[in-house]
Amino acid sequence: MEKVKQTLRDSKTARWIALALISLTMFFAYFFIDVAAPLQIMFQTDYGWSPEVFGMLGGSEFFLNVFAFFLILSGIILDKMGIRFTIITSGVTMVIGGSIKYFALSKGFVGSGIEQFLSSFLVNIPASAKLAFFGFAIFGVGVEMAGITVSKTIVKWFKGKELALAMGLEMAIARLGVFAVFRLSPIFAENGGASNSVLWGVAFLIVGLLLFLIYTIMDVRLDRQLGEEAEIELEDAFRISDLWLILKNPGFLAIASLCVLFYSAIFPFQKFATDMLSSKLDISIKEAAAIFSYFPIGAMILTPFIGAFLDKKGLGASMMLYGAILLTVSHLIFALVPASAFNHTIAYATIVILGLAFSLVPASMWPSIPKIVEERFLGSAYGLTFWIQNIGLLLVPILIGWSIVVANPGIKELIDAGDTTVKYNYMVPELIFAGFGVLAIIMSLVLKSVDKKKGFGLDLPNKK
């Protein structure tokens, strides 16, 4: 009897080490994404950034991915050039973009020729913001490229094994970066301003790049062991014309639509959550950031367990529906409970509900994509999904920043004048987030219907 060929991914130790290396880099990337989030008022008082400008910062991360189609290009590069090339490119791009953002906020930028040039146009937007937008957009190309590459990497190591658990653990570790940033960024800012927080973020990105480099050593060894299997995959290489095949897939369209609606009520919310809690509870920014830091912790703890359940029992499509419902409920609580009745207990309970939603949907959504599209299209399918998601993540922070100013006439001017007693009211922005939740519920039902007709098996276990 012929012995079955064993590869590195058949070793539990090896595949979990590979997961740890790429997950820790995403931890550092998530830290940098929200490094400015707890510092909204500091940006307004120290740099002259209005809520609209602060919202533009959040949206700028996705500008090149959406309008220059870098995310779709990233997916094609991943399918054409492979994991190692793409993962190193993404790490280097994140460091470059993060460094530009840091320079925009540093003392070295003040009075420089670059500042003078950037001050010569769009004068209502501070020069520091324009350069920070540019740097964050470059970082955004890198982090989204990393996201799709990490997703395909996990499929490479864990398909047919603990796929949902592995994806859940990767997301959990990444979200620990969000916990860390809401805890540490205000502390870093107390000792050097907002630029010091960003500088620490850049340092973490450099460490993440080193971890990506270490991972490539394992990837080279695995590809050598795969041998003939790897050659077969190259013969099936992706063609640009195959994008149309992905877009014609009703299951893909449904899950991508759910993705953009769900995440539009999560990531943009994180940018404004600290100031919202500070306003609603009448507490300091530092205390509000500490409260919100527990949001990713709940998701971090629950996601691996949900992933393990999905591997063994299934119910992925149902989990997405339940998560969309909880998302809507949490934002309605933030919007409709008056400040006089809103207390720390309600705040923590609502954050737990939101954290549960943030566990259910991603933990079941990302492992579902390989069930919907062929593996040779996987990099481009993830790229398209992230691109569609990025459209929402680009526009929604700008919408929320605008809605804050419109719903609070005169408050911006008082804060600009140094009045520390006034606060923004966040009812209108929270109702907008709840609206995205309602649409996500509808799209979850559409996805369940498509799954029933097409037989993707989204409610079936992942583990064979």
Stockholm file with secondary structure:
# STOCKHOLM 1.0

chainA/1-464         MEKVKQTLRDSKTARWIALALISLTMFFAYFFIDVAAPLQIMFQTDYGWSPEVFGMLGGSEFFLNVFAFFLILSGIILDKMGIRFTIITSGVTMVIGGSIKYFALSKGFVGSGIEQFLSSFLVNIPASAKLAFFGFAIFGVGVEMAGITVSKTIVKWFKGKELALAMGLEMAIARLGVFAVFRLSPIFAENGGASNSVLWGVAFLIVGLLLFLIYTIMDVRLDRQLGEEAEIELEDAFRISDLWLILKNPGFLAIASLCVLFYSAIFPFQKFATDMLSSKLDISIKEAAAIFSYFPIGAMILTPFIGAFLDKKGLGASMMLYGAILLTVSHLIFALVPASAFNHTIAYATIVILGLAFSLVPASMWPSIPKIVEERFLGSAYGLTFWIQNIGLLLVPILIGWSIVVANPGIKELIDAGDTTVKYNYMVPELIFAGFGVLAIIMSLVLKSVDKKKGFGLDLPNKK
#=GR chainA/1-464 SS CCCCCCCGGGCHHHHHHHHHHHHHHHHHHHHHHTTTGGGHHHHHHHHCCCHHHHHHHHHHTTHHHHHSCHHHHHHHHHHHHCHHHHHHHHHHHHHHHHHHHHHHHSTTTTTSHHHHHHTTSSTTSCHHHHHHHHHHHHHHHHHHHHHHHHHHHHHHHHTTTTHHHHHHHHHHHHHHHHHHHHHHHHHHHHTTHHHHHHHHHHHHHHHHHHHHHHHHHHHHHHHHHHTHHHHHHHHTCCCTTHHHHHHTCHHHHHHHHHHHHHHHTTHHHHHHHHHHHHHHHTCCHHHHHHHHTHHHHHHHHHHHHHHHHHHHTCCHHHHHHHHHHHHHHHHHHHHHSCTTTCCHHHHHHHHHHHHHHHHHHHHHHGGGHHHHSCGGGHHHHHHHHHHHHHHHHHHHHHHHHHHHHHHSTTHHHHHHTTCCSCCCCCHHHHHHHHHHHHHHHHHHHHHHHHHHHHTCCTTSCSCC
#=GC SS_cons         CCCCCCCGGGCHHHHHHHHHHHHHHHHHHHHHHTTTGGGHHHHHHHHCCCHHHHHHHHHHTTHHHHHSCHHHHHHHHHHHHCHHHHHHHHHHHHHHHHHHHHHHHSTTTTTSHHHHHHTTSSTTSCHHHHHHHHHHHHHHHHHHHHHHHHHHHHHHHHTTTTHHHHHHHHHHHHHHHHHHHHHHHHHHHHTTHHHHHHHHHHHHHHHHHHHHHHHHHHHHHHHHHHTHHHHHHHHTCCCTTHHHHHHTCHHHHHHHHHHHHHHHTTHHHHHHHHHHHHHHHTCCHHHHHHHHTHHHHHHHHHHHHHHHHHHHTCCHHHHHHHHHHHHHHHHHHHHHSCTTTCCHHHHHHHHHHHHHHHHHHHHHHGGGHHHHSCGGGHHHHHHHHHHHHHHHHHHHHHHHHHHHHHHSTTHHHHHHTTCCSCCCCCHHHHHHHHHHHHHHHHHHHHHHHHHHHHTCCTTSCSCC
//
